[in-house]
């Protein structure tokens, strides 16, 4: 099944070679059929900003260059267990999709953990609505290969269910440090002249203050629950099932608003192979 719905809320969205998608107001399904030349060019153009944040990249230091970013990504990726490696590639693809198909949002957390090379301990992605009043969305990404004795649709439901449970758990227990990390990420993500910066940091700080007072709740948070499945697209995730999953979680009233993002690609290996090739290209 190949589909593309290019119009969303009156806006005509770009088509990227190698990607087909269906995007609705409450859920989306993206199929990445191939790592096309256009996707590779997007990675070249956006990887440094995705990983480090706009403010750091705009400073112009070599450590935030594209080539340095690739080498740093590979250092972080190299010795991780396969499930972590899959998660790293899945989250990278989610950043790329947000950057190119969700103009109504702005990612306000860099991909890299800013302090060390371990996997990020905070929220996977925090999104801010571009339009005032800068409503925030907390994103949890779960990635994996096809589960035993399950098809693509069943596995995607598993991944989305895990994302829901993990985010529910994190938002309803002591989480002051997570808000501190999100604030640090927002400072790196925005250029100092961006008018969104202080508004976003203010929302995050208020949530951090609430957590400091012992008020931990998922009930007032908007969330994007994301599954990234690496499996043969011949067995395509069923869009109707994705919509049903969104509706079921919404009816549980665990969160304020829920958006579901489902992504399917045949393998994660081609992405890391491309980055390795780029790292050895002396012309970069």
Secondary structure, DSSP 8 states (H G I E B T S, - for coil): ---B--EETTEE----TTEEEEE-SSEEEEEE----HHHHHHHHHHHHHHHH-HHHHHTT-GGGSHHHHHHHHHHHHHTS-HHHHHHHHHHHHHHHHHHHH-TTEEE-S-SS-SS-SS---S-SEEEEESSTT--EEEEEEEEEE--TT--HHHHHHHHHHHHHHHHHHHHTS--HHHHHHHHHHHHHHS-TT-THHHHHHHHHHHHHHHHHTT---STT-EEEEEEEEES-TTS---HHHHHHHHHHHHHHTSSSEEEEEEEEES-SHHHHHHHHHHHT-TT-
